[in-house]
Amino acid sequence: MVRRKQLNFKKEYKEKIASGQKTSTIRLKTNLRKGDEVEILSGGFKVGIARIVSVESKLVCELTDEDARRDGFRDKRELMKALKRYYGELKGEDRVHVIGFEIVCKNSES
């Protein structure tokens, strides 16, 4: 049995991921690559299996409203508030990774 990498999310994002409203995540560090299949967990609950469709390195100042919408937020301002909760104060020159994913197999209980 192949051990998949995991992509973990807070419980609050489970429904957005399962419904397809959230198709990306922004992380400070990643070992994920385009094409990887990962187990998606939200609040410890297995949402399903996803394929990584993109991994883009950006400066925080380069993040856009479109990045925010793919991440399940209304706009960049709302995204930045969430990033601050998780990572503390980020500067414009800090580098982040925008990881795009698509669910390829949903957990039947989600």
Secondary structure, DSSP 8 states (H G I E B T S, - for coil): ----EEEEE-GGGHHHHHHTS--EEEES-----TT-EEEEEETTEEEEEEEEEEEEEEEGGG--HHHHHHTT-SSHHHHHHHHHHHH----TT-EEEEEEEEEEEE-TT-
